[in-house]
Amino acid sequence: MNYSIGELARRSGLAVRTVRYYSDAGLVPPIARTPAGYRRYDLAAVARLELIRTLRELSLDLATIRRVLDREIALSDVAAAHAEALAVQIRTLRLHRAILTAVAARGSNPEELERMHSLAKLSADERRLLVDDFLDTVFADRPELRAARNTLTPELPDDPTPAQLDAWLELTKLLQDETFRTDLRRLTTQYPISGLQADPVAAVQALAAPAVTAGLSPTSPEASPLVAQLLNNFARTVAQADLREAAQRLLSILESARDPRRERYLELLATINGWAPPEHLTPIYDWTIEALRQAS
């Protein structure tokens, strides 16, 4: 059975001019021509047209479609590549929608709108590079701090809330703050340990937090045993026999950790990653620093 171009158009649901265009382009060649020069097509032409229409609706260009029809490339490979491209577009559109929603809800001023637009122009890969550059500076190549690095990595979702957008915009300023980078790098270089179990800041938190919660004064006699235990534990961790020098070293670490920018980074990180708000550690650092100075 063969069909005229009009019959082929009816069976495929396409306009006659569209079928003629595809035929002239060689995508749907006729099997024969009548003595009057009219083109005739078979059932295979119907199938080719259906495939062409589907691929065009999926935004494939005619050059790629021709290669698929000629079996120069596998349809599965083309589908996989375009699926990934669409995934990138979807992520971008979700971010744009989130930005427009935030602007509509808050009536953002032109300066903030420009900042949001700058965010929208950054691809996921570019955002990752910005984060990696910051973390590379802070942690260098210390494998023992890999877990700490992972916990400090922000992951802006594809469809962020207005709060997550705000947090990301503020975080990008910290990521590019050279003094903040330098101070965090100095803090990590003061960690002479491997693994997180011996983290001196975590040890301080575990021992001093109950005292702070209980309202114990860092200069009281009751605080002395806690400070002694904390200092002895730290001295053993860093193999420091002189307790006075160990105290000075621990004080330096805590004063660096007390940087309000560090605490703000952790707050923004929790918002972006959808985590519970972090505990405010500044009171614990303040208590321990005062207790250590009192004991020295």
Backbone torsions as a table, in degrees:
resi	resn	phi	psi	omega
1	MET	NA	138.6	175.4
2	ASN	-134.1	162.6	-171.7
3	TYR	-128.0	151.5	170.1
4	SER	-77.3	171.4	-179.1
5	ILE	-66.0	-32.5	176.9
6	GLY	-67.4	-42.9	178.1
7	GLU	-65.3	-39.4	178.1
8	LEU	-63.1	-39.9	178.5
9	ALA	-62.9	-42.8	179.6
10	ARG	-64.3	-42.5	-178.2
11	ARG	-67.9	-33.0	-177.9
12	SER	-89.1	-16.3	-177.6
13	GLY	78.9	13.7	179.0
14	LEU	-103.9	159.5	176.7
15	ALA	-70.9	151.6	-179.8
16	VAL	-58.7	-41.9	-179.0
17	ARG	-63.4	-33.4	178.3
18	THR	-68.3	-44.4	178.4
19	VAL	-61.8	-41.9	180.0
20	ARG	-63.5	-39.9	179.3
21	TYR	-61.2	-47.2	179.7
22	TYR	-65.0	-35.6	178.9
23	SER	-67.7	-45.6	178.6
24	ASP	-62.0	-30.5	179.8
25	ALA	-78.9	-5.5	178.7
26	GLY	85.6	6.2	-179.9
27	LEU	-78.1	-30.8	178.7
28	VAL	-131.5	78.2	-176.4
29	PRO	-71.3	143.1	175.9
30	PRO	-71.0	154.1	177.6
31	ILE	-85.3	-20.2	-178.8
32	ALA	-167.2	173.2	173.2
33	ARG	-129.6	146.5	177.1
34	THR	-74.6	166.0	176.6
35	PRO	-54.6	-26.9	179.4
36	ALA	-85.6	-1.0	176.9
37	GLY	93.5	7.1	179.5
38	TYR	-80.3	142.5	-177.5
39	ARG	-80.1	146.0	176.9
40	ARG	-125.5	143.4	-175.2
41	TYR	-130.5	156.7	179.0
42	ASP	-109.1	-174.0	-179.4
43	LEU	-63.2	-30.1	178.4
44	ALA	-61.4	-33.7	178.6
45	ALA	-65.0	-36.4	177.3
46	VAL	-61.9	-45.6	-179.9
47	ALA	-62.9	-42.0	-180.0
48	ARG	-63.1	-40.9	-179.9
49	LEU	-64.9	-39.7	178.8
50	GLU	-63.2	-40.8	178.0
51	LEU	-66.9	-42.5	179.2
52	ILE	-60.3	-45.5	-178.8
53	ARG	-61.7	-43.6	179.8
54	THR	-62.0	-46.0	-178.0
55	LEU	-67.9	-35.1	177.2
56	ARG	-67.3	-38.1	177.2
57	GLU	-64.8	-24.3	176.7
58	LEU	-91.0	11.2	172.6
59	SER	73.6	21.5	173.9
60	LEU	-77.5	142.7	179.3
61	ASP	-80.2	161.7	-175.4
62	LEU	-65.5	-33.1	179.5
63	ALA	-62.8	-42.1	178.3
64	THR	-67.9	-41.6	179.1
65	ILE	-60.1	-41.2	178.6
66	ARG	-60.4	-41.6	-179.8
67	ARG	-66.9	-34.6	175.8
68	VAL	-66.4	-46.4	-179.0
69	LEU	-64.1	-35.2	178.9
70	ASP	-84.8	2.4	178.7
71	ARG	60.4	31.5	173.9
72	GLU	-78.1	-28.7	175.8
73	ILE	-135.1	150.9	-178.6
74	ALA	-77.7	138.9	178.6
75	LEU	-59.9	-35.5	-179.8
76	SER	-62.6	-38.1	178.8
77	ASP	-67.0	-42.1	178.7
78	VAL	-63.4	-43.6	-179.5
79	ALA	-61.5	-42.5	-179.0
80	ALA	-63.9	-43.7	-179.1
81	ALA	-64.2	-42.6	-178.4
82	HIS	-74.1	-31.0	176.0
83	ALA	-62.9	-40.8	178.4
84	GLU	-66.6	-40.7	178.4
85	ALA	-62.9	-40.6	178.5
86	LEU	-66.7	-36.6	178.3
87	ALA	-61.1	-41.1	177.7
88	VAL	-63.7	-44.0	179.3
89	GLN	-62.7	-40.3	-179.7
90	ILE	-64.0	-43.6	178.1
91	ARG	-60.9	-41.3	179.5
92	THR	-65.0	-43.1	-179.9
93	LEU	-65.2	-37.5	177.7
94	ARG	-63.2	-41.4	178.5
95	LEU	-65.0	-42.8	178.4
96	HIS	-61.3	-41.2	179.2
97	ARG	-63.1	-42.3	179.7
98	ALA	-62.3	-40.5	179.1
99	ILE	-65.3	-46.2	179.9
100	LEU	-64.5	-36.9	177.6
101	THR	-63.6	-42.3	179.0
102	ALA	-64.3	-42.3	179.1
103	VAL	-63.8	-43.9	-179.2
104	ALA	-64.0	-36.7	-176.1
105	ALA	-75.5	-33.1	-171.8
106	ARG	-110.7	-10.4	-176.4
107	GLY	61.9	51.1	-174.4
108	SER	-56.7	144.3	177.5
109	ASN	-75.0	164.8	-176.8
110	PRO	-56.3	-36.5	-179.1
111	GLU	-65.7	-43.1	179.9
112	GLU	-69.3	-36.8	177.5
113	LEU	-61.2	-39.1	178.7
114	GLU	-65.4	-39.5	177.6
115	ARG	-63.6	-40.6	178.6
116	MET	-66.6	-37.7	177.8
117	HIS	-63.9	-38.1	177.0
118	SER	-62.4	-38.4	176.7
119	LEU	-63.7	-42.8	-177.7
120	ALA	-63.7	-29.6	-178.4
121	LYS	-75.2	-16.7	179.0
122	LEU	-81.3	126.1	175.2
123	SER	-74.8	167.9	177.1
124	ALA	-59.0	-37.9	178.7
125	ASP	-65.5	-38.9	179.9
126	GLU	-69.1	-37.2	175.9
127	ARG	-64.7	-40.0	178.5
128	ARG	-62.8	-41.6	179.1
129	LEU	-62.5	-38.9	178.8
130	LEU	-62.6	-44.5	179.2
131	VAL	-66.5	-45.9	-178.3
132	ASP	-61.6	-39.1	179.7
133	ASP	-62.6	-41.7	177.8
134	PHE	-63.5	-49.2	-177.2
135	LEU	-68.7	-32.7	175.6
136	ASP	-61.8	-40.0	179.2
137	THR	-66.5	-42.3	-175.0
138	VAL	-72.4	-45.8	-172.0
139	PHE	-102.1	-9.6	-178.2
140	ALA	51.5	-134.5	-176.6
141	ASP	-116.6	40.5	-179.0
142	ARG	-88.3	101.9	-176.9
143	PRO	-62.7	-27.1	-178.7
144	GLU	-69.0	-14.3	178.3
145	LEU	-105.8	15.3	-178.6
146	ARG	-60.5	-42.0	-179.2
147	ALA	-64.5	-40.3	177.8
148	ALA	-63.4	-39.9	178.1
149	ARG	-60.8	-43.8	-178.2
150	ASN	-62.4	-38.0	-178.9
151	THR	-73.0	-14.4	179.0
152	LEU	-102.2	14.5	-177.6
153	THR	-95.8	116.2	177.5
154	PRO	-78.9	143.2	178.5
155	GLU	-129.6	92.1	179.3
156	LEU	-66.4	122.3	-178.8
157	PRO	-68.2	163.6	-179.4
158	ASP	-65.4	-29.9	-177.2
159	ASP	-123.6	70.7	-172.0
160	PRO	-72.5	152.7	173.0
161	THR	-78.4	164.1	175.4
162	PRO	-55.8	-37.0	179.1
163	ALA	-65.2	-39.3	178.7
164	GLN	-68.0	-36.6	176.2
165	LEU	-63.3	-47.3	179.0
166	ASP	-58.4	-43.9	-179.2
167	ALA	-63.2	-42.2	179.8
168	TRP	-63.9	-43.2	-179.5
169	LEU	-61.9	-39.7	177.7
170	GLU	-70.9	-38.1	-178.7
171	LEU	-64.7	-36.5	-179.1
172	THR	-60.3	-30.5	176.5
173	LYS	-66.4	-42.5	178.0
174	LEU	-66.0	-38.8	-179.9
175	LEU	-59.9	-30.5	-176.7
176	GLN	-101.4	5.0	179.2
177	ASP	-80.6	107.6	-174.8
178	GLU	-63.7	-37.5	179.6
179	THR	-68.5	-36.0	177.3
180	PHE	-65.5	-42.7	176.4
181	ARG	-57.9	-47.1	-177.6
182	THR	-63.2	-42.5	-178.4
183	ASP	-67.7	-39.3	177.6
184	LEU	-67.4	-38.3	177.4
185	ARG	-61.9	-41.1	179.0
186	ARG	-63.3	-38.3	178.9
187	LEU	-64.5	-44.8	-178.4
188	THR	-68.2	-31.4	179.2
189	THR	-71.9	-15.6	177.5
190	GLN	-82.6	-4.8	179.9
191	TYR	-89.6	102.7	-177.1
192	PRO	-92.4	21.7	-171.5
193	ILE	-113.2	167.1	173.2
194	SER	-116.6	137.8	-178.4
195	GLY	83.5	168.8	-176.4
196	LEU	-96.6	-15.0	-176.4
197	GLN	-64.6	-29.4	-179.0
198	ALA	-97.6	15.5	179.8
199	ASP	-58.8	117.2	-176.8
200	PRO	-63.8	-33.5	178.6
201	VAL	-66.7	-42.8	177.5
202	ALA	-64.0	-36.9	179.0
203	ALA	-65.0	-41.0	177.2
204	VAL	-61.0	-45.2	-179.7
205	GLN	-59.5	-44.7	-177.2
206	ALA	-64.1	-38.9	-175.7
207	LEU	-86.2	-38.0	-172.9
208	ALA	-88.7	-26.3	-176.5
209	ALA	-56.0	-45.6	178.6
210	PRO	-60.6	-35.7	179.9
211	ALA	-66.7	-41.8	179.0
212	VAL	-64.9	-44.5	179.8
213	THR	-61.1	-38.4	-179.4
214	ALA	-76.8	-8.0	-179.7
215	GLY	77.9	22.2	-179.8
216	LEU	-72.9	131.0	179.6
217	SER	-71.7	135.8	179.5
218	PRO	-67.5	-15.5	-179.6
219	THR	-100.6	3.6	-177.9
220	SER	-79.5	158.0	176.6
221	PRO	-60.9	-31.3	-179.0
222	GLU	-66.1	-21.9	-179.5
223	ALA	-79.8	-20.7	-174.5
224	SER	-57.5	-46.8	179.7
225	PRO	-61.1	-37.1	178.6
226	LEU	-64.6	-44.5	-179.5
227	VAL	-64.3	-40.7	179.5
228	ALA	-63.5	-43.0	178.7
229	GLN	-64.1	-43.8	179.5
230	LEU	-61.2	-45.4	-176.9
231	LEU	-68.6	-40.9	178.6
232	ASN	-64.9	-40.9	177.9
233	ASN	-61.9	-43.1	-179.0
234	PHE	-67.3	-41.8	-179.6
235	ALA	-60.6	-40.8	177.8
236	ARG	-66.3	-39.3	-178.8
237	THR	-61.1	-40.9	-176.1
238	VAL	-99.1	6.6	179.2
239	ALA	54.7	48.3	-178.9
240	GLN	-112.8	110.4	-176.7
241	ALA	-73.8	-35.0	-177.7
242	ASP	-80.2	110.9	-176.9
243	LEU	-66.5	-31.0	178.4
244	ARG	-64.9	-44.5	178.2
245	GLU	-67.2	-37.2	177.1
246	ALA	-62.5	-38.6	179.3
247	ALA	-64.7	-42.2	178.5
248	GLN	-64.1	-37.8	179.5
249	ARG	-67.4	-43.1	178.6
250	LEU	-66.2	-38.9	176.5
251	LEU	-59.1	-42.1	179.7
252	SER	-61.5	-42.3	179.1
253	ILE	-63.7	-46.2	-176.8
254	LEU	-67.8	-36.4	178.4
255	GLU	-66.3	-34.5	175.4
256	SER	-70.6	-41.8	-179.0
257	ALA	-66.8	-24.4	-177.1
258	ARG	-76.3	-4.3	179.8
259	ASP	-51.4	120.5	-179.2
260	PRO	-60.3	-25.8	177.6
261	ARG	-66.2	-34.2	178.2
262	ARG	-65.4	-44.6	179.3
263	GLU	-65.0	-37.8	178.7
264	ARG	-66.5	-37.6	176.7
265	TYR	-58.2	-45.0	-178.7
266	LEU	-65.2	-36.4	177.4
267	GLU	-66.0	-45.9	179.4
268	LEU	-65.2	-39.8	178.5
269	LEU	-58.8	-44.5	-179.6
270	ALA	-63.3	-40.3	179.1
271	THR	-64.5	-46.9	-177.6
272	ILE	-63.7	-43.1	-175.8
273	ASN	-85.8	-1.3	179.0
274	GLY	72.6	29.4	179.8
275	TRP	-94.2	166.2	173.9
276	ALA	-65.6	146.8	178.9
277	PRO	-56.7	139.3	-178.9
278	PRO	-73.2	158.2	175.8
279	GLU	-72.0	139.5	177.1
280	HIS	-77.3	115.6	-173.7
281	LEU	-97.4	-8.8	-177.2
282	THR	-56.2	-43.2	177.9
283	PRO	-59.9	-34.9	179.3
284	ILE	-69.1	-42.9	177.5
285	TYR	-62.7	-45.1	-179.5
286	ASP	-59.8	-44.6	-178.9
287	TRP	-61.5	-46.0	-176.6
288	THR	-68.9	-40.1	179.2
289	ILE	-62.2	-44.6	179.2
290	GLU	-65.3	-40.0	-179.5
291	ALA	-65.3	-40.6	179.6
292	LEU	-66.5	-40.3	179.1
293	ARG	-66.8	-36.0	179.5
294	GLN	-66.6	-35.1	-176.2
295	ALA	-80.7	-19.4	-175.5
296	SER	-82.5	NA	NA
